[in-house]
Amino acid sequence: MTTAQISFHPAPKLAQCETGVMPPAANNAVTVVTRVWLDEYAWLEALYNDVANSSPKLRYPDLISACVSLVFNRPGADLRIFTFLHTRLVLRDQHTARRQEEMWREQYELLLALQKSEQNRHPHPQFKLDHFTTACVALAMEEDGAKSKLFEHARRNIARRAATQSR
C-alpha cells in the first residue's frame, strides 16, 4: 500500500488587533513585520495580481514600502498621515482584522519616527505601526494615477536598495 503525502497551504496570515512587533532576533532583518487593515490590503492584493505588475513581479513588501515612499515623497507627510488617523481611521471598528505582511526596513524607519513623535504622545491618542502602515496605503490609494506611481516607487526603492548593497 502506498501513501501519498498531501501538503496544505497555510491559512492566510490574519491578525486581530495586535500590532507589528519585531522579535528580538529580527532587529537587524531587512524587512519588518507589519499589519494592514483588510480594506487597504484588498487594494494591495489587486495591485499584486494586476497585469501591469510583471517583470519583475513586485511582492507585498515592495508594494507596502512603495505606499510609504509615495506618501513621504510629498511635503507634509506627517501631517497628512496624522490627519488621516485622527479623522478617518479612528472612526473605524478598531477590532477589524488585519493582514500580516512585511515592509522594507528603510520605510519602516520612517513610520517608526512618526510612532515616536510628539504627535503620538500624551495627550494625543497612541497609534501603532499597523495604523501608520494602513494610513500610508490608504493615502497612496487616493493619489491620481496611484497604480503607476506605486509601481514606479517600488522599482526606485529596489534600485536604491541594490545600489546601497553594492557599496
HUKAQUI-V807717 format. One record per residue. N is the residue number from 1. D_LAST is the distance of its C-alpha to the last C-alpha in whole Angstrom. Layout:
# HUKAQUI-V807717
n=(N | N)
d_last=(D_LAST | D_LAST)
This chain:
# HUKAQUI-V807717
n=(1 | 2 | 3 | 4 | 5 | 6 | 7 | 8 | 9 | 10 | 11 | 12 | 13 | 14 | 15 | 16 | 17 | 18 | 19 | 20 | 21 | 22 | 23 | 24 | 25 | 26 | 27 | 28 | 29 | 30 | 31 | 32 | 33 | 34 | 35 | 36 | 37 | 38 | 39 | 40 | 41 | 42 | 43 | 44 | 45 | 46 | 47 | 48 | 49 | 50 | 51 | 52 | 53 | 54 | 55 | 56 | 57 | 58 | 59 | 60 | 61 | 62 | 63 | 64 | 65 | 66 | 67 | 68 | 69 | 70 | 71 | 72 | 73 | 74 | 75 | 76 | 77 | 78 | 79 | 80 | 81 | 82 | 83 | 84 | 85 | 86 | 87 | 88 | 89 | 90 | 91 | 92 | 93 | 94 | 95 | 96 | 97 | 98 | 99 | 100 | 101 | 102 | 103 | 104 | 105 | 106 | 107 | 108 | 109 | 110 | 111 | 112 | 113 | 114 | 115 | 116 | 117 | 118 | 119 | 120 | 121 | 122 | 123 | 124 | 125 | 126 | 127 | 128 | 129 | 130 | 131 | 132 | 133 | 134 | 135 | 136 | 137 | 138 | 139 | 140 | 141 | 142 | 143 | 144 | 145 | 146 | 147 | 148 | 149 | 150 | 151 | 152 | 153 | 154 | 155 | 156 | 157 | 158 | 159 | 160 | 161 | 162 | 163 | 164 | 165 | 166 | 167)
d_last=(57 | 54 | 52 | 49 | 46 | 45 | 41 | 41 | 39 | 38 | 39 | 37 | 35 | 37 | 38 | 40 | 40 | 37 | 34 | 30 | 30 | 27 | 28 | 27 | 25 | 23 | 22 | 18 | 19 | 16 | 20 | 23 | 26 | 28 | 32 | 33 | 36 | 38 | 39 | 35 | 34 | 37 | 35 | 32 | 34 | 35 | 32 | 30 | 33 | 34 | 34 | 31 | 29 | 28 | 25 | 23 | 25 | 24 | 25 | 26 | 23 | 21 | 25 | 25 | 22 | 23 | 26 | 25 | 22 | 25 | 27 | 25 | 24 | 28 | 30 | 32 | 30 | 31 | 34 | 34 | 33 | 36 | 38 | 38 | 38 | 41 | 43 | 42 | 40 | 43 | 46 | 45 | 46 | 43 | 44 | 43 | 41 | 37 | 35 | 32 | 28 | 25 | 22 | 19 | 18 | 17 | 20 | 22 | 21 | 23 | 26 | 26 | 26 | 29 | 30 | 30 | 32 | 35 | 36 | 36 | 38 | 42 | 44 | 42 | 41 | 38 | 36 | 34 | 30 | 32 | 34 | 31 | 29 | 33 | 33 | 30 | 31 | 34 | 33 | 31 | 34 | 36 | 34 | 35 | 34 | 32 | 31 | 29 | 27 | 26 | 25 | 23 | 22 | 21 | 19 | 17 | 16 | 15 | 13 | 11 | 10 | 9 | 7 | 6 | 6 | 4 | 0)
